[in-house]
C-alpha cells in the first residue's frame, strides 16, 4: 500500500498539548473544548499523548530557559507537515511574566508559530477558531503551498494615568 500525504490528511487532525509554564487557565479552557458542550471530537479532532502522532502542537504558557529544550524536542518529533498554535497571552508574548529574569518570552522565541490565540485565558470559542485556522494552514502545507509563520503579537502595557494636581478651592 503506497503512502501519500493526501492519505494522511484524509483523517481528522490530531493535536498534542504541551504546558510550558502556564497557570493552567489556558489548559482548563482547552480541556473544556473536549467536553460535551463544545465536543471537538465530534469533528474528529483528537487529543493524543505522543507528538509523533500529532498534526498540531498546542503550547500554553511562557517559555523559560528550562523548558525551551523540551519544547524544541517535542517540535522535532512532529511529523511534517505540522502546525504550531500558541494559546493565550503567555504563549503569545510571555504575558504577565514577560521581562522576568527566567522568561524567554512567547513560544515564537523558540519555535515558529502558525496561529496565535489571544486571551487570558482564551475562551473555548476562540480556541476552536484557532484550531480551525490551524487546520486550514495544515491543508495548505500538505498541498505544498508556502506558508509564513504568524506575525508576532506585541505586548501592550497600558500606561498609568498621569498624576493630577490636587484641586484647591
C-alpha positions as CSV (number, residue, x, y, z in Angstrom):
1,X,0.0,0.0,0.0
2,X,1.5,3.3,-1.1
3,X,1.6,6.1,1.4
4,X,0.9,9.7,0.3
5,X,0.5,13.0,2.1
6,X,-3.1,13.2,0.9
7,X,-4.0,9.9,2.5
8,X,-2.6,11.2,5.8
9,X,-4.9,14.2,5.7
10,X,-7.9,12.0,4.8
11,X,-8.1,11.6,8.6
12,X,-9.1,14.2,11.0
13,X,-6.4,16.4,12.6
14,X,-4.9,15.2,15.9
15,X,-3.2,17.6,18.4
16,X,-0.8,17.2,21.2
17,X,-0.7,19.8,24.0
18,X,2.4,21.0,25.9
19,X,2.2,23.2,29.0
20,X,5.4,25.3,29.0
21,X,4.9,27.3,32.2
22,X,1.3,28.3,32.5
23,X,-1.1,29.0,35.4
24,X,-3.3,26.2,33.9
25,X,-6.1,28.6,32.9
26,X,-5.5,28.0,29.2
27,X,-5.2,24.3,29.8
28,X,-8.6,24.2,31.5
29,X,-10.2,26.1,28.7
30,X,-8.6,23.7,26.2
31,X,-10.0,20.7,28.1
32,X,-13.4,22.5,28.1
33,X,-13.3,22.2,24.3
34,X,-13.3,18.4,24.7
35,X,-16.3,18.3,27.0
36,X,-19.8,17.5,25.7
37,X,-20.7,21.2,25.5
38,X,-18.1,22.0,22.7
39,X,-17.1,18.4,21.8
40,X,-14.3,18.9,19.4
41,X,-14.1,15.1,19.0
42,X,-17.4,15.1,17.1
43,X,-15.4,16.8,14.3
44,X,-12.7,14.2,14.5
45,X,-10.2,16.4,16.4
46,X,-8.4,14.1,18.8
47,X,-6.1,14.9,21.7
48,X,-3.1,12.5,21.6
49,X,-0.3,12.0,24.0
50,X,2.5,11.3,21.6
51,X,3.9,14.1,19.3
52,X,4.8,11.5,16.7
53,X,1.1,11.0,16.1
54,X,0.1,14.7,16.1
55,X,-0.6,17.1,13.3
56,X,-1.0,20.2,15.5
57,X,1.1,21.2,18.6
58,X,-0.7,23.5,21.0
59,X,1.5,25.2,23.5
60,X,0.4,27.1,26.6
61,X,2.4,29.3,28.9
62,X,5.5,31.4,28.5
63,X,8.8,29.8,27.6
64,X,11.6,29.8,30.2
65,X,15.2,28.6,30.0
66,X,14.5,25.1,31.3
67,X,11.6,24.2,29.1
68,X,12.9,25.6,25.9
69,X,14.9,22.5,25.2
70,X,11.9,20.2,25.9
71,X,9.7,22.3,23.6
72,X,12.3,22.1,20.8
73,X,12.5,18.3,21.3
74,X,8.7,17.9,21.1
75,X,8.7,20.1,18.0
76,X,11.3,18.0,16.3
77,X,9.2,14.8,16.9
78,X,6.2,16.2,15.0
79,X,5.8,14.6,11.5
80,X,5.7,17.0,8.6
81,X,3.5,18.9,7.8
82,X,2.6,20.2,11.2
83,X,1.1,23.4,12.7
84,X,2.0,25.2,16.0
85,X,-0.6,27.0,18.0
86,X,0.4,29.4,20.8
87,X,-2.5,29.5,23.3
88,X,-3.2,32.6,25.5
89,X,-1.3,35.8,26.1
90,X,1.6,34.0,27.9
91,X,2.2,31.7,24.9
92,X,2.0,34.6,22.6
93,X,4.3,37.1,24.3
94,X,5.2,35.9,27.8
95,X,2.2,37.6,29.3
96,X,2.5,38.9,32.9
97,X,5.8,37.0,33.2
98,X,7.4,38.9,30.2
99,X,10.6,40.6,31.3
100,X,11.2,38.3,34.3
101,X,14.8,37.1,34.5
102,X,14.0,33.5,33.7
103,X,11.4,34.0,30.9
104,X,12.5,34.0,27.2
105,X,9.1,35.2,26.1
106,X,6.4,33.6,24.0
107,X,6.6,30.3,22.1
108,X,7.8,32.0,18.9
109,X,11.1,32.8,20.6
110,X,11.9,29.1,20.4
111,X,9.9,27.5,17.6
112,X,7.9,29.0,14.6
113,X,4.3,29.6,15.4
114,X,1.5,29.4,12.8
115,X,-1.5,30.6,14.9
116,X,-1.7,32.8,18.0
117,X,-4.9,32.5,20.0
118,X,-5.4,35.6,22.2
119,X,-6.9,35.7,25.7
120,X,-6.1,35.3,29.4
121,X,-7.4,32.6,29.3
122,X,-8.9,32.3,25.8
123,X,-12.5,31.2,25.6
124,X,-13.3,27.8,24.1
125,X,-14.8,29.6,21.1
126,X,-11.5,31.3,20.4
127,X,-9.6,28.1,20.8
128,X,-11.9,26.3,18.4
129,X,-11.5,29.2,15.9
130,X,-7.7,28.9,16.3
131,X,-7.9,25.2,15.6
132,X,-10.0,25.8,12.5
133,X,-7.3,28.3,11.3
134,X,-4.6,25.7,12.1
135,X,-6.4,23.0,10.1
136,X,-6.6,25.4,7.1
137,X,-2.8,26.1,7.4
138,X,-2.2,22.3,7.7
139,X,-4.1,21.7,4.5
140,X,-2.2,24.4,2.7
141,X,1.1,22.9,3.9
142,X,0.1,19.5,2.8
143,X,-0.7,20.8,-0.6
144,X,2.8,22.2,-0.8
145,X,1.8,25.9,-0.6
146,X,4.3,28.2,1.0
147,X,3.1,29.4,4.4
148,X,4.5,32.2,6.6
149,X,4.7,32.0,10.4
150,X,2.1,34.2,12.1
151,X,3.2,37.8,12.9
152,X,4.4,38.1,16.5
153,X,1.9,39.9,18.7
154,X,3.1,42.8,20.6
155,X,2.8,43.1,24.3
156,X,0.9,46.3,25.1
157,X,1.2,47.8,28.5
158,X,-1.4,50.3,29.5
159,X,0.3,53.4,30.8
160,X,-0.7,54.6,34.2
161,X,-2.6,57.8,34.3
162,X,-0.6,61.0,34.8
163,X,-0.8,62.3,38.4
164,X,-3.2,65.2,38.7
165,X,-2.8,68.3,40.7
166,X,-5.0,68.4,43.8
167,X,-7.9,70.6,43.4
168,X,-7.8,73.6,45.8
169,X,-11.0,75.5,46.3
